[in-house]
Structures are given as structure tokens and as C-alpha cells.
Amino acid sequence: METTYQIVIQMKALDGIREIGRFLVSTDKEFAFETFNSLKGKTTLPENQVLRLSLLETTGLSGIIIGIIGCNLDELSENCKIITRDAFKFFNLEK
């Protein structure tokens, strides 16, 4: 089974944490970590953190979170650009 690396966007809501988006970043762990480590935000999450990004390693139906950062709306916007650019590189240029 192929292992994939995804970045999941989550938002704090009244009834808990909700997933609001998901990016397939790559099938290469090193590339996924490089992308995740280039994102804007903080690795320490305060209680009132509204937005967060999680790096998820998935194989089949199971997945584990291997990284997490909190960000604000401006950082999320920049992060979406970074993730999209890197995913494009991986799936179109790096093979």
C-alpha cells in the first residue's frame, strides 16, 4: 500500500475542531517534511488558536499526525500558496 503525506487544515468551531481542507502533498516523506517545515505559523498552539495545519502520514485507511502548526488567516493564505506550489513541483517536475 502506498503511503501519502497530506496537510489537513482545521478550524476551531463551537462544537470542536473541524476539518475545512486537505492537500495531498506527496508520496515522499522527506519532500513532505520540507514543505511542512517551510510553512508560516507557530509550533506551540495556544488554547485560543483558531486555525491549524497538521501533517498527516496515511497508509490505506489509517493515518497519523506527524506535525502540527497554528497559524492566523494571513499565514494560512501564504501556506496555501506554498503547499500548492510544492505539490505542483512534486507531481509535475520532480519525477
Secondary structure, 3 states (H helix, E strand, C coil): CCEEEEEEEEEEECCEEEEEEEEEEECCHHHHHHHHHCCCCECCCCCCCCEEEEEEEEECCEEEEEEEEEECHHHHHHHHHHHHHHHHHHHHHCC
